């Protein structure tokens, strides 16, 4: 069975758990049950990377954050990984991860799910596609390897990342790409999957996405 590598969010601060109670997530904020169930419904074996999505300690780009390095290593070691799922900080790390994958590696992903809300700094987003998306005209040298081919990537799902414009993920920015893009913001407080009384529904992006994803094992009347 193909696998979906799941990248949690940051570990700093307190975040609501599935019951609305705030707690610390040492390995990165994420409602794992909803993310794992989404992977199952989409036909993948979910694998949660036990590393938080925090930026690097030196305050630099996420292209060298611990999670980005670990995710790249896992992806390159296990050829069964054909899908990526990133929540919050993990979602932004996937953006950097895609930019440094080699040409042959970019042919493997079939699906990319990105959920997140934290605002990236425009001065750190140096890929040409992202420059265009955020309206930057910077001519500073690019330090990362641009994407050359994504011919076998078929779908990208983006949720709850309003500071990263939809155009940053559009296939037209990546030569050879043909994926389907699903872009959603954080769910509303009234959305299915979000418990009543929640002030900030950000953590419930996985539940909201799951509520919109039919279970193939459940018969419909």
C-alpha positions in Angstrom: 0.0 0.0 0.0 1.2 3.5 -0.8 2.0 5.8 2.2 1.1 9.3 3.1 3.8 11.1 5.1 2.2 13.4 7.6 4.1 16.4 8.9 2.8 18.0 12.2 2.7 21.7 13.0 4.8 23.7 15.5 5.4 22.7 19.1 5.6 26.2 20.6 2.6 27.3 22.7 -0.6 25.6 23.6 -3.1 24.3 21.1 -6.6 22.9 21.3 -6.9 19.1 21.3 -9.8 17.2 19.7 -12.0 18.1 22.7 -11.2 21.8 22.7 -8.8 21.7 25.7 -5.4 23.4 25.3 -2.3 21.3 25.6 1.3 21.1 24.5 2.3 19.0 21.5 6.0 18.2 22.0 6.2 16.4 18.6 4.2 19.1 16.8 0.6 20.3 16.9 -1.8 17.9 15.0 -5.0 16.1 15.5 -3.5 12.7 14.4 -6.7 10.6 14.3 -8.3 12.9 11.7 -5.2 13.1 9.6 -4.7 9.3 9.7 -8.3 8.7 8.9 -8.1 11.0 5.9 -5.1 9.1 4.6 -7.0 5.8 5.0 -10.0 7.2 3.1 -7.8 8.3 0.3 -6.2 4.8 0.0 -3.0 5.5 1.9 -1.3 4.2 5.0 -0.7 7.2 7.1 2.7 7.7 8.7 3.2 10.6 11.1 6.7 12.1 11.3 7.5 12.6 15.0 9.2 15.9 14.5 7.7 19.3 15.1 7.3 21.8 12.3 9.2 24.6 14.0 11.5 26.8 12.0 15.2 26.3 12.4 16.7 27.6 15.6 18.9 30.1 13.7 15.8 31.9 12.5 16.6 31.1 8.8 14.6 29.5 6.1 12.5 26.4 6.6 14.5 24.7 3.9 16.9 23.6 6.6 14.5 23.1 9.5 14.8 19.7 11.4 11.4 18.6 10.1 12.2 19.4 6.5 15.5 17.4 6.7 13.7 14.5 8.3 10.8 14.5 5.9 13.2 14.6 2.9 15.2 11.7 4.4 12.0 9.6 5.0 10.7 10.4 1.5 14.0 9.4 -0.2 14.4 6.2 1.9 10.8 4.9 1.5 9.7 4.7 -2.1 6.2 3.7 -0.9 5.6 7.3 0.2 3.6 8.9 -2.7 1.7 11.5 -0.7 2.5 14.3 1.7 0.3 15.9 4.3 1.5 19.0 6.2 -0.4 20.8 9.0 0.4 24.4 9.9 4.3 24.6 10.2 4.5 21.2 8.5 2.5 22.6 5.6 5.0 25.4 5.0 7.9 22.9 5.3 6.3 20.9 2.5 6.5 24.0 0.3 10.3 24.1 0.9 10.6 20.3 0.6 9.0 20.4 -2.9 11.5 23.0 -4.0 14.6 20.9 -3.2 13.4 17.6 -4.5 15.4 16.3 -7.5 13.8 15.9 -10.9 13.2 12.2 -10.6 11.9 12.5 -7.1 9.3 15.1 -8.2 7.7 12.4 -10.4 6.6 10.3 -7.4 4.2 12.4 -5.3 0.5 11.8 -6.3 -1.1 14.0 -3.6 0.0 16.8 -1.4 -2.2 18.1 1.5 -1.3 21.4 3.1 -3.0 22.9 6.1 -1.6 25.9 7.9 -2.0 29.5 8.9 1.2 31.0 10.1 2.4 33.9 7.9 5.7 33.3 6.1 8.1 36.2 5.8 8.2 37.5 2.1 11.9 38.0 2.4 12.4 34.3 3.0 10.2 33.1 0.2 12.7 33.2 -2.7 11.3 30.7 -5.2 10.2 32.5 -8.4 6.7 31.0 -8.3 6.2 32.3 -4.7 7.7 35.7 -5.5 5.1 36.1 -8.1 2.3 34.9 -5.8 3.2 37.4 -3.0 3.9 40.2 -5.5 7.6 40.5 -4.8 9.9 42.0 -7.4 13.1 41.0 -5.5 16.0 40.1 -7.7 18.2 38.6 -5.0 19.9 35.3 -5.9 17.8 32.2 -5.3 19.5 29.8 -2.9 17.2 26.8 -3.4 16.9 24.4 -6.3 13.8 25.3 -8.4 11.3 22.6 -9.5 11.9 21.3 -13.0 9.4 18.6 -13.4 6.3 17.4 -11.6 4.7 15.3 -14.3 3.3 12.6 -12.0 1.9 14.7 -9.2 -1.9 14.6 -9.6 -3.4 16.5 -6.8 -2.5 19.3 -4.3 -4.8 20.1 -1.4 -4.2 23.4 0.5 -6.2 24.3 3.6 -6.1 27.2 6.1 -3.2 29.1 4.6 -4.5 32.5 3.7 -1.1 34.2 3.9 0.2 31.9 1.1 -1.8 32.7 -1.9 -3.4 30.0 -4.0 -1.3 31.0 -7.0 1.9 29.9 -5.1 0.7 26.3 -5.5 -0.7 26.6 -9.0 0.7 24.0 -11.4 1.3 26.7 -14.0 4.3 27.8 -11.9 5.9 24.4 -12.2 7.0 23.1 -15.6 5.4 19.7 -16.4 3.0 19.7 -13.4 -0.6 18.6 -13.9 -1.9 18.3 -10.4 -5.4 19.2 -9.2 -5.3 22.0 -6.6 -7.7 22.1 -3.7 -7.2 25.3 -1.7 -9.2 26.0 1.5 -8.8 28.5 4.4 -9.3 27.6 8.0 -12.7 26.2 8.7 -15.5 28.3 10.0 -16.5 27.9 13.6 -19.8 26.5 12.4 -18.2 24.0 10.0 -18.8 20.3 10.3 -16.1 18.7 12.4 -15.5 21.8 14.6 -16.8 21.4 18.1 -19.2 24.1 19.4 -17.7 26.9 21.5 -14.3 26.8 19.8 -12.9 30.3 19.4 -10.2 29.5 16.9 -11.0 26.6 14.5 -7.5 26.4 13.1 -6.6 23.1 14.8 -9.7 21.5 13.4 -8.7 21.9 9.7 -8.1 18.1 9.6 -11.6 17.3 11.0 -13.2 19.7 8.5 -11.4 18.2 5.6 -12.3 14.7 6.8 -16.0 15.7 7.1 -15.8 16.5 3.3 -14.1 13.2 2.4 -16.5 10.2 1.9 -15.5 6.9 3.5 -15.2 4.4 0.7 -16.1 1.6 3.1 -19.4 3.2 4.1 -22.4 2.6 2.0 -24.6 5.5 1.1 -28.3 5.2 1.1 
